[in-house]
Amino acid sequence: MMRVGHGRTALAPRFGEPMGGYVDRQGGVAGIHDLLEVHAVTFADGERRFALVTVDLICVNADLAGSVRRMLARQGIDACWLTATHTHAGPEAGCRPGGTVTPEDLAGRVRDAVATAVGDAVRSEQFAQLTLGRVEVPGIAGRRSLAAAGDGERMPIDVVAVRCAGELRGVVAVSPIHPTVLGAANRQCSADLNGGIRSALGRMMADGSRAPWAVVATGAAGDISTRHTRRAASWDEVDRLGALAAEAVVAELNQEQEPEAVASDGNGIIGPLKADVTLAAKTRANWALPELYGPSRISDGSSTSDTNDRSAETFGQGLRIAAELLDSGCGAPHDVSLEGVCLGGITLLAIPGEPFLALGEAVRAGAPEPDRCVVIGYANGYLGYIPDEASYAAPAYEVLASPLAIGGGEAVVAAASDLVARLAGLAGLARLARLARLASETSSAE
């Protein structure tokens, strides 16, 4: 059985430093509404230790992920993933198409916070069983570029529960939703929607003196947001939508029998494995800047004039970003590293960017055991938006801002699917080896 631990610490912003996520924001950090946090969950099987670290930032670039891994390797951590929640209410970390260098002062603060959180997680490790379930939450989010999204779609949230001797100790929820309830006018630091979900989970899961811990990571959220479902860009709305998601997660956790949950199979840590894929960049030879038809198309049938205005505004921003990408003359392909790890029979896949939900679901559907597969975005680097091919036919902001030529998303799915299949093969071999050992021990005992 695996040992699992959790640690949490605050990530301190600097007053006045630039904030990430909105190109039209005026001014830097002016205050703190709720703490930005770093969460670490460590998994140890007696031979290896893996750390899943989630930080309340707009993104983590490859340089930051690399420096964190080197630091943790010196502390005895065999492998680590560094992921961002993608909050738009925190410091700017270098969120640019294709990624860039993380501001050094911020990188230092992140490393210090990660070291503390991981250390606390290791010290708290206990023998645990993992289960994986999935809930579909209506009314919380939808594809933000759709004209008539209405009350949104049913959003799939993956739920990894950690239980010790049958008692719930913690949960890792992976949400495919841009955590953006607050708008560009906000200058107060906050974990935004993911923080609202975390806080609501903490309240709802509390049982007496023990409150299970909660981690909320962001999955394939490239084209999903609360644009059509939020009632206001307010703190109350963060709490309302956060509670909506948390209620669904807790209902799944509280079922006596969990028909949708998959229990860990006794295997320890397999991987991480890596898959490198080269993706073509947008150039004037393979992609033409679209005509300015977006605002009129998007506004037809939208629910509110505010939504219309925001859609038109972001479309114009996307056009500017697309023109800058093409005018830069940098058509070099993008080398991307995907990673996969199997933890007690549950497969996690890390993608260094913002994959569209359809791509994440395609990876999961193509896995040998779909109910054992979870896709995490914004992990170990930052490429930018990763759209599916169909979205290029009528490009909205996300497609315009993506650095990738048509077909890049499908290439990511192909590489990811191969990686998941390789992990499944190794997991099968490990299962057979364990059964053989048990048979040998039983025979010797007789």
C-alpha positions in Angstrom: 0.0 0.0 0.0 1.1 3.5 -0.7 1.8 6.3 1.8 0.3 9.7 1.0 0.9 13.1 2.6 -0.3 16.6 2.1 1.3 20.0 2.9 0.1 23.6 2.3 1.6 27.0 2.7 0.9 30.5 1.5 2.5 32.2 -1.5 3.1 35.8 -0.7 2.6 38.5 -3.4 4.4 41.8 -3.5 2.2 44.9 -3.5 2.4 46.7 -6.8 3.8 43.7 -8.8 2.1 43.0 -12.1 -0.9 40.6 -12.1 -1.4 37.9 -14.7 -4.2 36.9 -16.9 -5.8 40.0 -18.3 -4.1 42.1 -21.0 -6.3 45.1 -20.2 -5.8 45.2 -16.4 -4.6 48.6 -15.1 -2.3 48.5 -12.1 -0.6 45.8 -10.1 -1.4 44.0 -6.8 -3.3 46.3 -4.5 -4.3 43.9 -1.7 -5.1 40.3 -0.7 -8.7 39.0 -0.6 -7.8 35.4 0.1 -4.4 33.7 0.4 -2.6 32.3 -2.6 -1.5 28.8 -1.7 0.9 26.1 -2.6 -0.4 22.6 -2.1 1.8 19.5 -2.2 0.6 15.9 -2.2 3.4 13.3 -1.9 3.1 9.6 -2.8 5.6 7.0 -1.6 5.7 3.3 -2.2 8.8 2.3 -0.3 11.1 2.7 -3.3 10.1 6.0 -4.9 8.5 9.3 -3.9 6.4 11.4 -6.3 5.2 15.0 -5.5 2.2 16.6 -7.1 2.5 20.4 -6.4 -0.2 22.9 -7.3 0.4 26.6 -7.0 -2.0 29.5 -7.3 -0.4 31.2 -10.3 -1.5 32.0 -13.8 1.1 29.5 -15.2 4.3 27.7 -14.4 7.0 28.0 -17.1 9.6 25.3 -17.9 12.4 27.2 -16.2 10.5 27.3 -12.9 9.4 23.7 -13.1 13.0 22.7 -13.7 14.4 24.6 -10.8 11.8 23.2 -8.5 12.6 19.7 -9.6 16.3 20.2 -9.1 15.7 21.6 -5.6 13.4 18.7 -4.6 15.7 16.1 -6.0 18.3 17.3 -3.4 15.6 16.7 -0.7 15.0 13.1 -1.8 12.0 13.6 -4.1 12.4 11.3 -7.0 9.9 13.0 -9.3 7.7 16.1 -9.1 5.1 17.8 -11.2 4.5 21.6 -10.8 1.1 22.7 -11.9 -0.7 26.1 -11.9 -4.3 26.7 -11.0 -4.4 29.4 -13.6 -5.9 32.0 -11.3 -6.1 35.5 -13.0 -5.9 37.2 -9.6 -2.2 36.5 -8.8 1.2 37.7 -9.8 2.2 37.6 -13.5 4.5 34.6 -13.9 5.3 34.9 -17.6 2.1 33.7 -19.3 3.0 34.2 -23.0 2.2 31.9 -25.9 5.1 29.5 -26.0 6.2 30.4 -22.5 9.0 32.6 -21.3 11.3 33.2 -18.3 9.7 33.4 -14.8 10.5 36.7 -12.9 13.3 35.6 -10.6 11.9 37.2 -7.5 8.6 35.3 -7.9 10.5 32.1 -8.8 12.4 32.3 -5.5 9.2 32.8 -3.5 7.6 29.8 -5.3 10.6 27.6 -4.6 10.6 28.5 -0.9 6.9 27.8 -0.6 7.2 24.5 -2.5 10.0 23.4 -0.2 7.9 24.1 2.9 4.7 22.4 1.5 6.6 19.3 0.3 8.5 18.9 3.5 5.2 19.1 5.5 3.6 16.5 3.1 6.5 14.0 3.5 6.3 14.3 7.3 2.5 13.7 7.3 2.6 10.6 5.0 0.3 7.7 6.1 -0.7 4.4 4.5 -3.6 5.2 2.3 -5.9 3.9 -0.4 -6.8 6.0 -3.5 -10.1 6.0 -5.3 -11.0 7.8 -8.5 -14.5 9.0 -9.3 -16.1 11.6 -11.6 -19.0 14.0 -11.2 -20.7 16.1 -13.8 -21.7 19.5 -12.5 -24.5 21.5 -14.3 -24.8 25.2 -14.3 -21.2 26.1 -13.5 -19.5 26.6 -16.8 -19.4 26.1 -20.5 -17.5 26.8 -23.7 -17.0 30.6 -23.5 -16.9 31.2 -27.3 -20.4 29.8 -27.9 -23.1 32.3 -28.6 -26.0 30.6 -26.9 -24.3 28.8 -24.0 -27.1 29.6 -21.7 -26.6 27.9 -18.3 -23.6 26.1 -19.6 -22.9 22.4 -19.9 -22.3 19.6 -17.5 -18.7 19.9 -16.5 -16.8 16.7 -15.6 -14.7 17.0 -12.4 -12.4 14.1 -11.6 -12.2 13.3 -7.9 -9.2 11.4 -6.3 -10.0 10.5 -2.7 -7.4 9.6 -0.2 -8.6 7.3 2.7 -6.6 6.0 5.6 -8.1 3.0 7.3 -11.4 3.8 5.6 -11.4 7.4 6.9 -11.4 10.3 4.3 -8.1 12.3 4.7 -8.1 14.4 1.6 -9.2 14.9 -2.0 -7.6 16.1 -5.2 -10.3 17.5 -7.5 -9.3 18.2 -11.1 -11.6 20.8 -12.7 -11.8 21.6 -16.5 -12.9 25.2 -15.9 -10.9 28.4 -16.3 -11.0 29.6 -12.7 -12.1 33.1 -13.8 -15.0 34.6 -12.0 -13.3 37.9 -11.1 -12.6 40.4 -13.9 -9.8 42.6 -15.1 -10.8 45.4 -12.7 -9.9 43.2 -9.7 -6.6 44.0 -8.1 -7.0 41.9 -5.0 -5.1 38.6 -4.9 -7.2 35.5 -4.8 -7.3 31.9 -5.9 -10.6 32.8 -7.6 -12.9 29.8 -8.5 -10.4 27.1 -7.5 -10.1 28.8 -4.1 -13.8 29.0 -3.8 -14.1 25.2 -4.4 -11.3 24.5 -2.0 -12.9 26.6 0.8 -16.3 25.0 0.2 -14.8 21.5 0.2 -13.0 22.3 3.5 -16.3 23.4 5.1 -18.4 20.6 3.7 -15.9 17.8 4.5 -15.2 18.9 8.1 -16.1 16.2 10.6 -15.5 17.0 14.2 -11.9 18.0 14.9 -10.5 16.5 11.7 -11.0 18.4 8.4 -9.8 16.5 5.3 -7.5 18.5 3.1 -8.6 19.7 -0.4 -6.5 20.3 -3.5 -8.1 21.7 -6.7 -6.0 21.4 -9.8 -7.0 22.6 -13.3 -7.5 20.2 -16.1 -8.3 20.6 -19.8 -9.8 24.1 -19.4 -8.6 25.8 -22.5 -12.0 26.7 -23.9 -14.2 26.4 -20.7 -15.2 29.3 -18.4 -17.9 30.8 -16.3 -18.6 33.6 -18.8 -22.2 32.5 -19.5 -23.0 31.1 -16.0 -21.6 33.7 -13.6 -24.1 36.3 -12.3 -21.4 38.9 -11.5 -17.7 39.2 -11.3 -17.9 39.3 -7.5 -16.6 37.5 -4.4 -20.1 36.3 -3.6 -20.2 34.6 -7.0 -16.9 32.9 -6.4 -18.4 31.5 -3.3 -21.7 30.4 -5.1 -20.0 28.7 -7.9 -17.4 27.2 -5.7 -20.1 25.7 -3.5 -21.9 24.3 -6.5 -18.8 22.3 -7.5 -18.0 21.3 -3.9 -21.5 20.0 -3.3 -21.2 17.7 -6.3 -17.8 16.4 -5.2 -18.9 15.8 -1.6 -22.0 14.0 -2.8 -19.7 11.6 -4.7 -17.4 11.2 -1.7 -20.3 10.5 0.7 -21.9 7.6 -1.2 -21.8 4.4 0.8 -21.2 2.4 -2.4 -19.3 4.2 -5.1 -20.2 2.6 -8.4 -18.4 5.3 -10.3 -15.3 5.1 -8.2 -12.2 3.0 -9.1 -10.1 1.8 -6.2 -6.4 1.7 -6.4 -5.1 -1.8 -7.4 -2.2 -2.2 -5.1 0.5 -1.1 -7.5 2.9 1.6 -6.3 4.4 4.3 -8.4 5.0 3.6 -12.1 6.8 6.3 -14.0 6.7 9.2 -14.6 7.2 8.5 -18.3 7.8 11.2 -20.8 6.7 11.7 -24.4 8.2 14.5 -26.6 6.2 15.9 -29.5 7.1 18.6 -32.0 4.2 20.9 -32.9 4.1 23.2 -35.9 3.7 26.9 -35.2 1.4 29.3 -36.9 2.9 31.1 -39.9 1.6 33.1 -42.7 2.2 30.1 -44.9 -0.1 27.8 -42.9 -2.7 30.1 -41.4 -4.4 33.3 -42.4 -5.5 36.0 -40.0 -9.4 35.9 -40.0 -11.6 38.8 -40.9 -13.1 40.7 -38.0 -16.4 38.7 -37.9 -16.1 37.5 -34.4 -18.0 40.1 -32.3 -21.1 40.0 -34.5 -21.1 36.2 -34.6 -20.5 35.8 -30.9 -23.1 38.4 -29.9 -26.0 36.7 -31.8 -28.1 34.8 -29.2 -25.9 35.6 -26.2 -27.6 35.9 -22.9 -26.5 39.4 -21.8 -25.1 42.6 -23.3 -22.2 42.3 -20.8 -21.4 38.9 -22.3 -21.6 40.4 -25.8 -19.2 43.2 -24.9 -16.7 40.9 -23.3 -16.8 38.5 -26.2 -16.2 41.3 -28.7 -13.4 42.7 -26.5 -11.6 39.4 -26.1 -11.9 38.7 -29.8 -10.2 42.0 -30.6 -7.4 41.1 -28.1 -7.0 37.7 -29.8 -6.6 39.4 -33.2 -3.9 41.6 -31.8 -2.1 38.6 -30.3 -2.4 36.6 -33.5 -1.0 39.5 -35.6 1.9 39.8 -33.2 2.7 36.1 -33.4 2.7 36.2 -37.2 4.6 39.5 -37.4 7.3 38.1 -35.1 8.5 35.9 -37.9 9.3 33.2 -35.4 7.8 30.1 -37.1 10.0 27.6 -35.3 8.1 24.5 -34.1 7.4 24.0 -30.5 8.9 21.0 -28.6 6.5 19.9 -25.9 7.1 17.3 -23.2 4.1 15.4 -21.9 4.4 13.3 -18.8 2.4 10.4 -17.3 2.5 8.6 -14.0 0.5 5.8 -12.5 -0.2 6.0 -8.8 -1.8 2.9 -7.3 -3.5 2.1 -10.6 -4.7 5.7 -11.3 -3.1 7.3 -14.3 -2.4 11.0 -14.3 -1.3 12.8 -17.5 0.4 16.3 -17.4 0.1 18.7 -20.4 2.2 21.9 -20.3 -0.5 24.2 -21.6 -4.2 24.9 -22.0 -5.7 21.9 -23.9 -9.3 22.3 -25.0 -11.8 20.0 -23.1 -12.5 17.9 -26.2 -8.8 17.0 -26.4 -8.6 16.0 -22.7 -11.7 13.9 -23.1 -10.3 12.2 -26.2 -7.2 11.2 -24.3 -9.3 9.8 -21.5 -11.7 8.0 -23.9 -8.8 6.4 -25.7 -7.1 5.1 -22.6 -7.0 1.3 -22.0 -9.0 2.0 -18.8 -10.8 5.4 -19.2 -12.1 5.4 -15.6 -8.6 5.3 -14.3 -7.3 8.3 -16.3 -7.1 12.0 -15.3 -5.8 14.8 -17.5 -4.1 17.8 -15.8 -3.2 21.0 -17.7 -0.9 23.9 -16.9 1.8 21.5 -15.7 5.6 21.6 -15.9 5.7 24.4 -18.6 3.5 26.7 -20.6 2.8 26.4 -24.3 -0.4 28.4 -24.4 -3.8 27.4 -25.8 -4.0 24.0 -27.4 -7.2 23.9 -29.5 -8.8 21.0 -31.3 -8.9 21.1 -35.1 -12.6 21.8 -35.4 -12.2 25.1 -33.4 -10.1 26.6 -36.2 -13.1 26.7 -38.5 -14.5 29.7 -36.6 -11.7 30.9 -34.4 -12.5 32.7 -31.2 -10.0 34.3 -28.8 -8.4 31.0 -27.7 -7.6 29.9 -31.2 -6.3 33.3 -32.2 -4.0 33.5 -29.2 -2.7 29.9 -29.7 0.8 29.7 -31.1 -0.1 26.4 -32.8 -1.0 25.6 -36.4 -4.0 23.5 -37.1 -3.6 19.9 -36.0 -1.4 20.6 -33.0 -4.1 19.5 -30.5 -4.6 16.2 -32.3 -0.8 15.5 -32.3 -0.9 16.1 -28.5 -3.7 13.6 -28.1 -1.8 11.0 -30.2 1.4 11.4 -28.1 -0.6 11.4 -24.9 -2.6 8.3 -25.8 0.6 6.4 -26.6 2.1 7.5 -23.3 -1.0 6.3 -21.4 -0.9 3.0 -23.2 2.8 2.5 -22.2 1.9 3.2 -18.6 -0.9 0.7 -18.7 1.5 -1.9 -20.1 4.0 -1.4 -17.3 1.1 -1.4 -14.7 0.0 -4.8 -16.1 3.5 -6.2 -15.8 3.8 -4.9 -12.3 0.4 -6.5 -11.4 1.6 -9.9 -12.8 4.8 -9.6 -10.9 3.0 -8.9 -7.7 0.7 -11.8 -8.1 3.7 -14.1 -8.9 5.4 -13.0 -5.6 2.2 -13.6 -3.6 1.9 -17.1 -5.2 5.5 -17.8 -4.4 5.1 -16.6 -0.8 2.0 -18.7 -0.3 3.7 -21.8 -1.7 6.7 -21.3 0.6 4.4 -20.9 3.6 2.6 -24.2 2.8 
